Amino acid sequence: MKGLVIKNTGSWYTVRTDDGQLLDCKIKGNFRLKGIRSTNPVAVGDRVVVEERGKRREERGEMREEYSFITEIEDRRNYIIRKSQNLSKQSHILAANVDQAFLIVTITRPQTSTTFIDRFLASAEAYRVPVYLIFNKTDLLDDDERRYQEMMVNLYETVGYECRQISASTGEGVEELRPLLQGKITLLSGNSGVGKSTLINRLVPGANLRTAEISDAHQTGMHTTTFSEMISLPSVGEGWEGAIIDTPGIKGFGTFDMEPEELTSYFKEIFHFSKDCRFSNCTHTHEPGCAVLKALEDHYIAASRYQSYLSMLDDKEDGKYRESQ
């Protein structure tokens, strides 16, 4: 029996089978022995093969639920992956087989760092996942913060990423997102506290996801979403409206399984100028005749983007990962 993984709690998975059943599943014992170095070898969005078991069984005189088993993952079209923060040699897959991603960004309460944004974008580029940057909480911005946000929007739109400015709390700009979601599977990601749950509650009436206040002391968010889940968008006409994959908020974004020589191609503007470098193996850090350094000097490449590139290059060279605050 085949189906789609629509929920991952960390200990079990919910699979919607092709005939419409919802099965609670676990991974078969030998599944983890197939060289999958991941904290979650099965992710929301995966197409899987399931070995169905009886729904209930008797044990010691009591009736207990019996899980079905996931025995195989079908080939993935793509996925968004990051380095596990607790186990540096392992990965954590945020979602699989997505059509696009919405990275929710906030200028304040909490502030999303450009390093975090750039690491996420580079990982999405690696697996050819289109990304929209959704700047949330515009209702909280003062004049200086609004000017900073406009500068950020201009930076990323110049690079080639579409941006939207919204307030999930007031509803401002939210309806403009619906056409972008139509008929697609969209991953929602971002730091804790950026308003993913509030946005989903706006887009999917009845979702009733928990939300939490931002810590005044640290300006950081609380983990209100503790597992990943695919949520279908409400139907407003004929056909399938699409789905959102809600994921727990993340603090840092360590890139995984990228070679240093590949990094250039995951930064659109750096890759554009790198074609004119004197040396084909240029690292864009010190070499003579480096077109990227010249473009940086001439302000065609933003200093923040270049620093993000260097931080990722540093990760690869030293085999380390520092959290992106």
C-alpha positions in Angstrom: 0.0 0.0 0.0 1.3 3.5 -0.9 0.6 6.9 0.6 1.8 10.4 1.6 3.3 11.3 4.9 1.3 14.2 6.3 2.5 14.3 9.9 5.8 13.6 11.7 5.9 13.8 15.5 9.4 12.5 15.9 8.2 9.1 17.2 5.5 8.2 14.7 4.1 9.3 11.3 0.6 9.8 9.9 0.3 8.5 6.3 -2.7 9.3 4.1 -3.0 6.3 1.8 -3.9 6.5 -1.8 -7.4 5.1 -1.0 -8.0 7.8 1.7 -7.1 6.0 4.9 -5.2 7.7 7.7 -2.6 5.3 9.2 -0.4 5.9 12.2 3.0 4.4 11.3 6.4 3.7 12.6 9.6 2.9 10.8 10.4 -0.8 10.3 13.4 -1.9 12.4 16.0 -2.3 9.7 15.0 0.9 7.9 17.6 3.0 9.7 20.4 0.7 8.6 20.3 1.8 5.0 22.8 4.6 5.3 20.3 7.4 5.9 22.3 9.7 8.2 19.3 11.8 9.3 17.5 12.5 12.5 14.3 11.9 10.6 14.8 9.5 7.7 11.1 10.0 6.7 9.8 13.5 6.3 6.4 15.1 5.7 5.8 15.1 1.9 7.5 11.8 1.4 5.7 9.2 -0.8 6.0 5.9 1.1 5.1 2.2 1.0 3.2 1.0 4.0 2.8 -2.4 5.5 -0.7 -2.2 7.1 -1.4 -3.9 10.5 -4.6 -4.5 12.3 -5.9 -1.3 14.0 -6.0 -2.9 17.5 -4.5 -5.9 19.3 -4.9 -7.5 22.7 -2.0 -7.4 25.0 -2.1 -8.6 28.6 -5.9 -8.5 28.6 -6.0 -4.9 27.2 -6.8 -3.6 23.7 -3.9 -1.5 22.3 -3.4 0.4 19.1 -1.1 -1.3 16.6 1.0 0.9 14.3 1.5 0.1 10.6 5.0 0.2 9.3 6.7 2.3 6.6 8.9 -0.1 4.7 10.1 2.1 1.8 10.5 5.7 0.6 9.9 6.5 -3.0 12.5 8.7 -4.8 12.2 12.3 -3.8 11.9 15.2 -6.3 13.6 17.5 -3.8 13.8 18.3 -0.2 14.9 21.1 2.2 17.6 19.9 4.5 19.8 21.4 7.3 22.5 20.2 9.6 21.3 18.7 12.8 22.2 21.0 15.7 22.6 18.2 18.2 24.3 15.6 15.9 26.7 17.5 13.6 27.3 14.6 11.3 23.6 14.1 10.7 21.0 16.0 8.8 17.4 17.0 9.5 15.0 17.1 6.6 12.4 19.8 6.9 10.1 18.6 4.1 10.2 16.6 0.9 8.7 16.9 -2.5 7.7 20.5 -2.2 6.8 22.9 -5.0 8.0 26.0 -3.2 8.9 27.4 0.2 7.8 30.5 2.1 10.5 31.7 4.4 8.8 33.9 7.0 11.0 36.8 8.0 10.6 39.5 10.7 12.6 42.7 11.2 11.6 42.8 14.8 10.2 40.6 17.6 12.3 38.6 16.7 14.8 39.9 14.2 15.7 37.4 11.5 19.4 37.6 10.6 20.5 37.9 7.0 22.9 35.0 7.6 19.9 32.8 8.5 18.0 33.9 5.4 21.0 33.4 3.1 21.7 29.9 4.4 18.1 28.9 3.9 18.1 30.3 0.3 21.4 28.5 -0.5 20.0 25.2 0.7 16.8 25.7 -1.4 18.9 26.6 -4.4 20.9 23.4 -4.0 17.7 21.4 -4.5 16.0 23.8 -6.9 13.2 24.8 -4.6 11.8 28.3 -5.4 11.5 30.5 -2.3 9.4 33.5 -1.5 10.5 35.8 1.3 7.4 36.8 3.4 8.2 39.8 5.7 5.7 39.5 8.5 4.7 41.8 11.4 4.7 45.0 9.3 2.2 46.4 11.7 4.8 46.5 14.5 7.4 48.5 12.6 8.4 52.0 13.4 9.7 54.4 10.7 13.3 53.3 10.9 12.4 49.6 10.9 10.1 50.1 8.0 13.0 51.7 6.0 15.2 48.8 6.9 12.6 46.3 5.8 12.3 48.2 2.4 16.1 48.0 2.1 16.0 44.2 2.7 13.2 43.7 0.2 15.1 45.7 -2.4 18.2 43.7 -1.7 16.6 40.3 -2.2 14.4 41.3 -5.1 17.5 42.6 -6.8 19.1 39.2 -6.3 16.1 37.5 -7.8 13.8 36.5 -4.9 10.1 37.6 -4.8 9.2 39.3 -1.5 5.9 40.0 0.2 5.2 42.3 3.1 2.3 41.2 5.4 0.8 41.3 8.8 -0.6 37.9 9.7 -2.0 39.5 12.9 -4.1 42.1 11.2 -4.5 40.3 7.9 -2.7 42.9 5.8 -1.4 41.4 2.6 -2.4 37.8 3.5 -5.0 37.4 0.8 -2.4 38.3 -1.8 -0.6 35.1 -0.9 -3.4 32.8 -1.8 -2.8 32.8 -5.6 0.8 31.9 -4.9 -0.3 28.8 -2.9 -2.9 27.6 -5.4 -2.5 24.0 -6.3 1.0 23.7 -4.8 2.7 22.1 -1.8 4.4 24.9 0.1 6.8 24.6 3.0 6.5 27.3 5.7 9.7 27.9 7.6 11.4 30.5 9.7 12.7 31.3 13.2 10.6 30.6 16.2 8.2 33.5 16.8 8.0 34.9 13.3 4.2 34.2 13.1 3.9 31.0 11.0 1.0 29.6 13.1 -0.8 33.0 13.0 -0.4 33.1 9.2 -1.7 29.5 8.9 -4.7 30.4 11.1 -5.5 33.2 8.7 -5.1 31.1 5.6 -6.9 28.0 7.0 -9.9 28.9 9.1 -10.4 26.2 11.7 -6.7 25.2 11.8 -6.6 26.6 15.4 -2.8 26.4 15.7 -1.4 27.5 19.0 0.4 30.8 19.1 2.6 32.4 21.8 3.8 35.8 22.8 7.4 36.9 22.1 9.8 37.0 25.1 10.2 40.6 26.0 13.5 39.9 27.7 15.2 38.1 24.7 13.0 39.1 21.8 12.8 35.4 20.8 10.0 33.2 19.9 8.5 30.1 21.7 8.2 26.7 20.0 4.4 26.5 19.6 4.7 24.0 16.8 6.4 20.9 18.0 6.0 18.6 14.9 5.7 18.9 11.1 2.3 18.6 9.5 0.8 19.0 6.0 -2.4 21.1 6.2 -4.7 21.2 3.2 -5.9 24.7 2.1 -9.6 25.2 2.1 -11.4 24.6 -1.2 -12.9 27.6 -2.9 -13.8 26.0 -6.2 -13.2 22.9 -8.3 -9.9 21.1 -8.0 -7.2 20.8 -5.4 -6.3 24.1 -3.7 -2.9 23.0 -2.4 -1.3 22.4 1.0 1.0 24.0 3.5 3.7 22.1 5.4 4.0 23.6 8.9 7.3 23.0 10.6 8.7 23.9 14.1 10.5 27.1 14.3 14.3 26.8 13.9 17.1 29.0 15.4 20.1 28.2 13.3 20.5 26.8 9.8 23.6 24.7 9.2 24.0 23.7 5.6 24.5 20.0 4.9 26.2 17.9 2.3 27.6 20.9 0.3 31.1 21.0 -1.1 33.0 24.3 -0.9 33.3 24.5 -4.7 29.5 24.2 -5.0 28.7 27.2 -2.8 29.2 29.8 -5.4 26.4 28.4 -7.5 23.9 28.7 -4.6 24.4 32.5 -4.4 22.8 33.9 -7.6 24.7 37.1 -7.9 28.1 35.6 -6.9 27.6 32.9 -9.5 26.9 35.6 -12.1 30.1 37.5 -11.5 32.2 34.3 -10.9 32.1 33.5 -14.6 34.6 36.4 -15.2 37.1 35.3 -12.6 40.7 34.7 -13.8 40.9 31.3 -12.3 38.2 28.6 -12.7 38.8 27.3 -9.2 38.6 30.8 -7.6 37.3 30.8 -4.0 36.5 34.5 -4.2 38.4 35.2 -1.0 41.9 36.5 -2.0 42.7 35.5 -5.6 44.0 38.1 -8.1 41.6 38.8 -11.0 38.6 37.8 -8.9 35.5 39.3 -10.5 33.4 38.6 -7.4 35.7 40.7 -5.1 35.6 43.5 -7.7 31.8 43.4 -7.8 31.8 43.5 -4.0 34.1 46.5 -4.1 31.8 48.2 -6.6 28.7 47.4 -4.5 27.1 45.1 -7.1 27.2 42.3 -4.4 25.8 43.2 -0.9 28.3 42.9 1.9 25.8 40.9 4.0 25.4 38.3 1.2 29.2 38.0 0.8 29.6 37.5 4.6 27.0 34.8 4.5 29.0 33.1 1.7 32.2 33.3 3.7 30.5 31.9 6.8 29.3 28.9 4.9 32.7 28.5 3.3 34.2 28.6 6.8 31.8 25.9 7.9 33.0 23.6 5.1 36.7 24.3 5.7 36.7 23.7 9.4 34.0 21.1 9.5 32.0 23.1 12.0 28.7 24.8 12.3 27.9 27.9 14.2 24.3 28.8 14.9 23.0 31.8 12.9 21.4 34.1 15.3 
